[in-house]
């Protein structure tokens, strides 16, 4: 059976050259960078070099780069660490209704368990935050705003630079979850987000799973959420994942300044998939413009996401209903609900393409999708 993998927003295959960069740390180069002997010192020297290499790409200070276990930890450290650090100044937090659950659930925890107050910004029919809504929501006791750079379900690109500028003017910390941005959109420097904190995740752009990073603009020092050691300049306890970091840094150098998800290559394929809206009651979800080049989502009347995805999988087509972290969930898409589409929020299907995607893949989907949908509707 032909396999058509169109779920790159969930994860990407590990790049061959990135894998090569990791191999020494899975063999002879096994030292703990916190050890004082020569084996540990070699690992420490490489870890310091990795931080320098990321800082050169991001155009920031090496001390502003913190390696983590992935996007979820980066988001939690940014949000919990900053909120706890600044709680004496205020307890008001702001986010958007379409954030990844790694962000939304973190804010919910702070509200329910630690006495913070949260304002959740609405979005328009395209899933975009209105900067004026943010400006209006900021109060004297607001200490942190978090709005994602690009949405994982619809691909909608938020006006993060403008949102960050508003926060700068109001002297409020701004965090952006840029997990879906890196490797897909043009990148010049980390300053382009106008953010104090930026989260990234390796396996979204051909680096390994289990590694990520958080940019923390100096002199900010969020409270740690892990304890037990002084790793990562006192901000993240735990022995560093040297093989994962080696892969992440190699991928950052290769795939972010020149995005590995090339818009000129992917745009025609996405436009081909857009022909699915010719099918009765198959509707586009998300904006036509201001969208990641590799992502397109639909709602499909007469079925639900899980049924449709299972039927597509039987034809070798790998797609998603949104966040892979919610796999198996029967809940409607909170993103579509926030966009005012409660009626079809349980029928989202997302196709996210990558560098291995081909016109033959798209042709296969266009041929099989109507057949699959016909069988579901007839049953």
C-alpha positions as CSV (number, residue, x, y, z in Angstrom):
1,X,0.0,0.0,0.0
2,X,1.2,3.5,-0.9
3,X,2.0,5.7,2.2
4,X,1.3,9.4,1.8
5,X,2.6,11.2,4.9
6,X,0.9,14.6,5.3
7,X,1.3,15.2,9.0
8,X,4.5,17.2,9.2
9,X,3.1,19.5,11.8
10,X,2.9,16.6,14.1
11,X,6.5,15.5,13.5
12,X,9.1,15.3,10.8
13,X,11.5,12.5,9.8
14,X,15.0,12.9,11.3
15,X,17.3,14.4,8.7
16,X,20.2,12.1,7.6
17,X,22.8,14.8,8.2
18,X,21.3,15.7,11.6
19,X,21.4,12.1,12.6
20,X,25.1,12.0,11.7
21,X,25.7,15.0,14.0
22,X,24.1,13.1,16.8
23,X,26.0,9.8,16.5
24,X,29.2,10.7,18.4
25,X,27.0,11.3,21.5
26,X,25.4,7.9,21.2
27,X,28.8,6.3,21.3
28,X,32.3,7.3,22.4
29,X,31.4,10.9,23.2
30,X,29.2,10.0,26.2
31,X,30.5,12.4,29.0
32,X,28.3,14.3,31.3
33,X,28.9,18.0,30.8
34,X,28.7,18.6,34.5
35,X,31.6,16.2,35.3
36,X,34.9,17.9,36.1
37,X,37.2,15.2,34.6
38,X,38.4,15.4,31.0
39,X,35.6,13.3,29.5
40,X,33.0,15.6,31.1
41,X,35.0,18.7,30.1
42,X,34.9,17.6,26.4
43,X,31.1,17.4,26.6
44,X,31.0,20.8,28.4
45,X,33.1,22.3,25.6
46,X,30.7,21.0,23.0
47,X,27.6,22.1,24.9
48,X,29.1,25.6,25.2
49,X,29.9,25.5,21.5
50,X,26.3,24.5,20.7
51,X,25.0,27.5,22.6
52,X,27.3,29.8,20.7
53,X,26.2,28.3,17.4
54,X,22.5,28.9,18.2
55,X,23.2,32.4,19.3
56,X,24.9,33.2,16.0
57,X,21.9,32.0,14.1
58,X,19.4,33.8,16.4
59,X,21.7,36.9,16.7
60,X,21.4,36.9,20.5
61,X,23.7,36.3,23.5
62,X,24.7,32.6,24.2
63,X,23.4,33.0,27.7
64,X,19.9,33.7,26.3
65,X,19.7,30.2,24.9
66,X,18.3,27.5,27.2
67,X,18.1,23.9,26.0
68,X,14.9,22.0,27.0
69,X,13.2,18.6,26.4
70,X,10.9,20.2,23.7
71,X,8.1,22.7,23.1
72,X,6.0,21.7,26.0
73,X,8.7,22.3,28.6
74,X,9.8,25.5,26.9
75,X,6.3,26.8,27.1
76,X,5.9,25.8,30.7
77,X,9.2,27.3,31.8
78,X,8.4,30.5,30.0
79,X,4.9,30.9,31.4
80,X,5.2,29.4,34.9
81,X,8.7,30.7,35.4
82,X,7.9,34.3,34.4
83,X,4.5,34.4,36.2
84,X,6.0,33.2,39.5
85,X,8.9,35.5,39.2
86,X,6.7,38.6,38.7
87,X,3.7,37.7,40.9
88,X,4.5,40.4,43.4
89,X,4.0,43.0,40.6
90,X,0.7,41.6,39.5
91,X,-1.2,38.4,38.8
92,X,-3.0,39.2,35.5
93,X,-2.0,37.0,32.5
94,X,-3.2,37.2,28.8
95,X,-3.3,34.5,26.1
96,X,-5.4,33.7,23.1
97,X,-8.2,31.2,22.6
98,X,-6.4,29.3,19.9
99,X,-3.2,28.4,21.7
100,X,-1.7,24.9,21.8
101,X,-2.9,23.0,24.9
102,X,0.7,23.1,26.2
103,X,0.0,26.8,26.7
104,X,-3.7,26.8,27.6
105,X,-3.3,24.1,30.2
106,X,-0.4,25.8,31.8
107,X,-2.4,29.0,32.2
108,X,-5.3,27.0,33.6
109,X,-3.0,25.5,36.2
110,X,-1.8,29.0,37.3
111,X,-5.3,30.2,37.6
112,X,-6.7,27.2,39.4
113,X,-3.8,26.4,41.6
114,X,-1.8,29.6,42.2
115,X,-4.3,32.4,42.2
116,X,-3.5,34.1,38.9
117,X,-6.2,35.8,36.7
118,X,-6.4,35.1,33.0
119,X,-7.8,37.1,30.1
120,X,-8.3,35.0,26.9
121,X,-8.3,37.0,23.7
122,X,-10.8,36.1,21.1
123,X,-9.9,35.6,17.4
124,X,-11.7,36.5,14.2
125,X,-13.1,34.1,11.6
126,X,-9.6,33.4,10.3
127,X,-8.3,32.6,13.8
128,X,-6.3,35.8,14.1
129,X,-5.9,38.0,17.2
130,X,-6.7,41.6,16.8
131,X,-3.8,43.7,18.2
132,X,-6.3,46.3,19.5
133,X,-7.9,43.6,21.6
134,X,-4.5,42.9,23.2
135,X,-3.9,46.6,23.8
136,X,-7.3,47.0,25.4
137,X,-6.8,43.9,27.6
138,X,-3.5,45.0,29.2
139,X,-4.0,46.3,32.8
140,X,-1.7,47.8,35.4
141,X,-1.3,44.4,37.0
142,X,-0.7,42.5,33.7
143,X,2.7,40.7,33.9
144,X,2.7,38.3,30.9
145,X,1.2,37.8,27.5
146,X,1.6,34.6,25.4
147,X,0.4,34.4,21.8
148,X,1.6,31.7,19.4
149,X,3.5,32.6,16.2
150,X,1.6,30.1,14.0
151,X,-1.3,27.8,14.7
152,X,-0.7,24.1,14.6
153,X,-4.3,23.2,13.4
154,X,-5.0,25.9,10.7
155,X,-1.6,27.3,10.0
156,X,-2.8,30.8,10.7
157,X,0.1,33.2,11.2
158,X,-0.4,35.6,14.1
159,X,0.8,39.2,14.0
160,X,3.3,38.4,16.7
161,X,5.7,41.3,15.9
162,X,2.9,43.8,16.3
163,X,1.6,42.1,19.5
164,X,5.1,42.0,20.9
165,X,5.5,45.7,20.1
166,X,2.4,46.5,22.1
167,X,3.7,44.6,25.0
168,X,7.1,46.4,24.8
169,X,5.3,49.8,24.9
170,X,3.2,48.7,27.9
171,X,6.3,47.1,29.6
172,X,4.7,43.7,29.8
173,X,6.6,40.5,29.1
174,X,5.7,38.8,25.8
175,X,6.1,35.1,25.1
176,X,5.4,33.4,21.8
177,X,5.1,29.7,21.1
178,X,7.0,29.5,17.8
179,X,7.1,25.7,17.6
180,X,5.3,25.7,14.2
181,X,7.1,28.7,12.8
182,X,10.7,27.6,12.8
183,X,11.8,26.0,9.5
184,X,8.7,27.3,7.8
185,X,8.7,31.1,7.8
186,X,11.5,33.5,6.9
187,X,13.8,34.0,9.9
188,X,16.3,36.9,10.3
189,X,16.8,37.1,14.0
190,X,15.1,36.2,17.3
191,X,14.3,39.9,17.7
192,X,11.8,39.8,14.8
193,X,9.2,38.4,17.3
194,X,9.6,41.4,19.6
195,X,9.4,38.8,22.4
196,X,11.1,38.3,25.7
197,X,10.6,34.5,25.4
198,X,10.4,32.3,22.4
199,X,9.8,28.5,22.4
200,X,11.0,26.1,19.7
201,X,10.9,22.3,19.3
202,X,13.3,20.2,17.3
203,X,11.2,17.5,15.8
204,X,9.1,20.0,13.9
205,X,12.0,20.7,11.5
206,X,13.8,17.4,11.1
207,X,15.7,17.3,14.4
208,X,15.1,14.6,17.0
209,X,12.2,14.3,19.4
210,X,12.8,15.1,23.0
211,X,14.8,18.3,22.6
212,X,13.9,22.0,22.2
213,X,15.0,25.4,23.3
214,X,13.8,28.6,24.9
215,X,15.0,32.0,24.2
216,X,15.1,34.2,27.3
217,X,15.9,37.8,26.7
218,X,18.5,39.1,29.1
219,X,18.3,40.1,31.9
220,X,15.1,38.1,32.5
221,X,15.6,35.0,34.8
222,X,12.3,33.0,35.1
223,X,11.9,30.9,38.1
224,X,13.0,27.3,37.3
225,X,10.3,24.6,37.1
226,X,12.8,21.7,37.5
227,X,15.0,21.5,40.6
228,X,18.1,19.5,41.5
229,X,21.1,21.2,39.9
230,X,22.5,24.3,38.4
231,X,22.3,23.2,34.7
232,X,21.5,25.7,31.9
233,X,22.8,28.6,34.0
234,X,20.5,27.8,36.9
235,X,17.3,27.9,34.7
236,X,16.7,24.2,34.0
237,X,18.0,21.4,36.3
238,X,18.8,18.1,34.7
239,X,21.6,16.5,32.7
240,X,21.6,17.9,29.2
241,X,20.5,15.6,26.3
242,X,23.8,15.9,24.4
243,X,22.8,13.8,21.4
244,X,19.5,15.7,21.1
245,X,21.1,19.1,21.4
246,X,23.7,18.1,18.8
247,X,20.9,17.3,16.4
248,X,18.8,20.4,17.3
249,X,21.7,22.7,16.7
250,X,22.6,21.1,13.4
251,X,19.0,21.5,12.3
252,X,18.8,25.1,13.4
253,X,21.9,25.9,11.3
254,X,20.6,24.1,8.3
255,X,16.9,24.7,8.2
256,X,15.8,27.9,9.9
257,X,17.5,30.9,8.2
258,X,16.6,29.2,4.8
259,X,13.4,27.4,5.7
260,X,13.4,23.7,5.0
261,X,9.6,24.0,4.3
262,X,10.0,26.0,1.0
263,X,7.0,28.1,0.2
264,X,7.6,28.1,-3.6
265,X,7.7,24.3,-3.6
266,X,4.8,23.7,-1.2
267,X,2.4,26.4,-2.4
268,X,1.3,24.6,-5.6
269,X,0.8,21.4,-3.7
270,X,-1.4,23.2,-1.1
271,X,-3.3,24.8,-3.9
272,X,-3.9,21.3,-5.3
273,X,-5.4,20.1,-2.0
274,X,-7.6,23.2,-1.9
275,X,-9.5,21.5,-4.8
276,X,-11.1,19.3,-2.1
277,X,-13.5,22.2,-1.4
278,X,-15.1,21.3,-4.7
279,X,-16.6,18.3,-2.9
280,X,-20.0,19.0,-1.4
281,X,-19.8,20.3,2.2
282,X,-16.0,20.2,2.4
283,X,-15.0,23.7,3.6
284,X,-11.7,25.4,4.2
285,X,-10.7,26.0,7.8
286,X,-8.4,28.9,8.4
287,X,-7.3,31.9,6.4
288,X,-6.5,31.9,2.7
289,X,-3.6,34.2,3.3
290,X,-1.5,34.7,6.4
291,X,-1.0,30.9,6.6
292,X,1.9,28.6,6.8
293,X,3.0,27.4,3.4
294,X,2.7,23.7,4.3
295,X,-0.7,23.6,6.1
296,X,-4.3,23.4,5.0
297,X,-7.3,22.3,7.0
298,X,-10.9,21.4,6.1
299,X,-14.1,20.7,7.9
300,X,-16.2,17.8,6.4
301,X,-19.9,17.6,7.0
302,X,-21.4,14.1,7.4
303,X,-18.5,12.6,9.4
304,X,-16.3,13.3,12.3
305,X,-12.5,13.7,12.5
306,X,-11.7,10.3,14.0
307,X,-13.8,8.4,11.5
308,X,-12.4,10.3,8.5
309,X,-8.8,10.0,9.6
310,X,-9.2,6.2,10.2
311,X,-10.7,5.8,6.8
312,X,-7.9,7.8,5.1
313,X,-5.3,5.8,7.0
314,X,-6.7,2.6,5.4
315,X,-5.9,4.2,2.1
316,X,-2.3,5.0,3.3
317,X,-3.0,8.7,3.8
318,X,-1.6,10.0,7.1
319,X,-3.4,13.2,8.2
320,X,-4.5,14.8,11.5
321,X,-7.3,16.5,13.2
322,X,-4.9,19.1,14.8
323,X,-2.5,18.6,17.6
324,X,-0.8,15.2,17.8
325,X,-0.8,15.7,21.6
326,X,-4.6,15.3,21.5
327,X,-4.5,12.0,19.5
328,X,-7.6,9.9,20.3
329,X,-9.5,12.9,21.6
330,X,-13.1,13.1,20.7
331,X,-13.4,16.7,21.7
332,X,-14.2,19.3,19.0
333,X,-11.4,21.5,17.9
334,X,-11.1,24.4,20.4
335,X,-9.4,26.4,17.6
336,X,-12.5,26.1,15.3
337,X,-14.8,26.8,18.2
338,X,-12.9,30.0,19.0
339,X,-13.3,30.9,15.3
340,X,-17.1,30.7,15.7
341,X,-17.4,27.3,14.0
342,X,-19.0,25.2,16.7
343,X,-21.2,23.4,14.2
344,X,-18.3,21.7,12.4
345,X,-15.6,21.9,15.0
346,X,-15.7,18.1,15.4
347,X,-15.0,17.4,11.7
348,X,-11.6,19.0,11.2
349,X,-8.9,17.3,9.0
350,X,-5.5,18.8,8.6
351,X,-3.0,18.1,5.9
352,X,0.5,19.4,6.7
353,X,3.2,18.9,4.0
354,X,7.0,18.7,4.0
355,X,10.0,18.5,1.8
356,X,9.3,14.9,0.8
357,X,5.7,15.7,-0.3
358,X,5.1,15.4,-4.1
359,X,2.4,16.1,-6.7
360,X,1.8,12.3,-6.8
361,X,0.9,12.4,-3.1
362,X,-1.6,15.2,-3.8
363,X,-3.1,13.3,-6.7
364,X,-3.5,10.3,-4.5
365,X,-5.4,12.3,-1.9
366,X,-7.6,14.0,-4.5
367,X,-8.4,10.6,-6.0
368,X,-9.1,8.8,-2.7
369,X,-10.7,11.5,-0.6
370,X,-14.1,11.5,-2.4
371,X,-14.3,7.7,-2.4
372,X,-13.5,7.6,1.3
373,X,-16.0,10.3,2.1
374,X,-18.6,8.6,0.0
375,X,-18.3,5.3,1.8
376,X,-18.6,7.1,5.2
377,X,-21.6,9.1,4.2
378,X,-23.4,6.1,2.7
379,X,-22.9,4.1,5.8
